[in-house]
Amino acid sequence: MTATNSGAGGAGGSNPAWMGKWAHDLRGPLAPIQSALFLLRHSGSDVNERDELFDLIDRQMRRLTGMIDEIGDWVRADQGRLLHIRGPVDLMLIIEGTLSVAGGGGIQIEYGEGAEHARVQGDAPRLASLFSTMFWLMSSPAVDGSRRDATATVSVDRAGGVIHLEGALSPALADDGSLDTLFAQPRPASLGDGMGLRALIALAIARGHGGDLAIRDDGPSGQRLHLTLPLHDESTT
């Protein structure tokens, strides 16, 4: 079953300003690749230097591939082809697996009553991508590279049939003055080694599952990222 996504915004590729930004960003990995290839062809590099140059090429190729994949996901989201809903997904398993792959990132998860056993009807890889982006937004490093520990809470509203996941946004995001457009346009390249589309894709994943992703002003506690997802209907299994 293919889910139709909403909320991805207009077709990103149709915006000349965005296309100009993407063209500029995609050139970023090419310069070091070209320089490394030139040195490999024309210099008398020893074995260690050659290995370093090959490692540089490999890193930049993986970076470029990730950037292209990000644009591809954005286009698929805009066309309603991003998700493939296959069955019930164990929410805790996806969250903990995402944290494990990401190395934790200073995120602590607090599960409310019943949340550890909650399931959603969803696309597991895309949900993992959604949670990865949320945790990144909660723990993005400051300009000086420092990170703060963050706590995300997971709760279940069985009466409403939804799951809630929320946590405070990283101060680094709150301080740069662009939260109003977090889910409306690409982010500045300085906040991620990609095309700045992660938040837009995360929103499309949430809405494609019948949920939502938004920023809430929690007064003294600051601005918080809030995700809702529909609970899996256990009566259908």
N, C-alpha and C positions, 0 to 999 in steps of 0.2 A: 504494500500500500504506500503510495506516495502522498505525503502531506503537503498541503498548500500553505506557504508561508506568507505572512503579512507583516507590515511594519518595517520592511527593509528600506523604505524610502523609495524615491524614484529610481529609475535605471541609472546606476552610478556612472556607467560608461557614457551616458548622454550629456554629462556635465563637462563642458570644456575645461573648467578650472580644475576639476578632479583629474581629468585625463592628463592635463599638463603636469600636475603634481606626480601622478603615477609614472609618467614618462621620465621625469627627473629622478624619482626614487629608484626606478629600475636600472638606471645607469650607475647607481652607487656601487654595486658589486662588480660591475664590468671593468672599472679602472684598475683595481688591484689584480684582477685576472689577467688583463692585457699586459700589465707591467711584469707579472710573474712569468707569463709566456715569453715575453721579450727576453728576460734574463735567462730563462732556460735555453733559449735558442742561440743567444749571442754572447753569453758570458761563460767563463771557465769555472763555473760553480763546482765546489767539491760535493761529496755525497751528502753531508749534513745540510748544506745550503739548498741542495736540490730537494731534499726531503721537506725542508721548511717551506719551500716554494710550492711543492705539491700539496702540502697541508693547507697553505693559504688558498690555493685554487679550490680545494675540496670544501673548505669552510664557506667561501664566497658562492660556490655553486649551490650548496645547500641553502644558503641565505636567499639566493635568487629563486630557487625552486619554491621555497616557502612563500615568497612574495607573490609569485605567479599563482600558486595554489590559493592564496588569500583572495586574489582578484577573482579566481574561478569560483570560489565559494560565494562571494558577493553576487556574482552574476546568477549563479544557480538559485540563491535566495530570492533575488529579484524576479526570477522566472517561476518560482514556486517548485523548484526541483531539488532543494537542499536536503530534505529529510526523507528517510525510508523507515516508516514505523513498522517494527517487526513483532513486538510483543512486550509484555511487562518487564520492566527493568528495576532491579533492586537499587534503590536510591543511595543507600549507605555504601554499597559496594562500588558504585560509580564515583562517589565523592572521595572515598578513601583511596581508590585506585588513582584518581586524578592527582591527589596530594602526593602519593607515593612516586608517581612519575615525575612530578614537578619538584621533588625534594622537600616538600612541606611548605617552603616559602614563608615560614613564620605564621601560618594560619592554624588556629585551633578551632575545632568543630565541637559545638555543643548540641546534642540531640535531645529534643523534648520527648515527652511520653508518646510512644508509638512510632516515633520518627525513624528509629533504627530498623524497623521492619516495613517501612512504607515502600510502595512501588508505584511507578508511573508507566503508562503505555507510551513507549518511546523508541527513539533511535539512540542506542547506547553510545556509539562513537561521537555523535553530535552533542549529546548531553555532556559527555566528558569535555568536549571543546567549550561548551557553555560554562561549565564550572571552572575550567582552567582560566577563562577570561575573567570571570567574576573574582577569583582569587588574585589574579594579577591586578585588577582594579583596586582591590582592598590592600594590597601590599606593594604597590609600585614604589620603587626607590626614589628618594629625594634627589635633588640636584647633586648633592655631595656623595651620592651612592648609598647612603644609609637606608635601612629598612626598619619598619616598626612591626612588632608582632600584632596580629589581628585575630579577632574572634568572629566566627560566623555561626549563627544559630539556625537550626533546622526544626521546624514544628509542623504539626499536622492538624488541620481543621477538618475533621471527618464530617461534621455537619455541613460544611460548605463544599466538601469534596476536593480540597486543595492542600498542597504542600507549600510552606513558606521557607525560603532561605534568605537570610539577610545579614549584613555586616557593614561596618563603617567604611566609607571610601578612604583610600589613602590620602593623607594630607597633601602629598605631591600633586594629586589631581585637583583637589579642592583649591589649591593656591594658584593654579595656572590660569584661572578665569575662563575656562572653556567648558565647564560642566553643562551649560545650557544646550550645547550642541553635541554632547557625548554620544547620543543615539540618533543624531541627525546628519552628521557629516564626518568624513575621515578625521582621525586624530593627527596631531603633529607628529612627524617622524621621530622626534626625540623621545617620545613616550613608548616606543616599541620598535623592534628591529623588523618591521614589516611595512605594510601599506597604510596602516592607521585604520583598518576596517574591522578590527576584532570586535569592538563594542557593537557595531552595526550587525555583524554576523551573529553575535550572541543574542541580540534582540530578535532577530529573525528565527533563531532556533527556539527561543522561548515561546514566541507567538505561534510558530509552526506546531508546537505541542499543545496549543490551546491555553498557554499561560501568558505571562508578561514579565518584563524587566524594566525597572524604573528607579529613579532617585527620589528619596523621601527626605524632607527636612525634619530632623528629629529634635529641633530646638537646641538645648544645651549639649546634646550628644553629637551634634553636627549632622552632616548629610550621610544617609545610609543607602546602600544598594539593596534593592528588594526584588526578589524573584518569586513568582507564583507558578506552580505547575499543577495540573489536575491529577488527583489520585487515580490509580488504576481501579476500575470497578471489579472487585474480587468476585462478584456474583456471575461474571461472564466467563470465569475460568473453572 
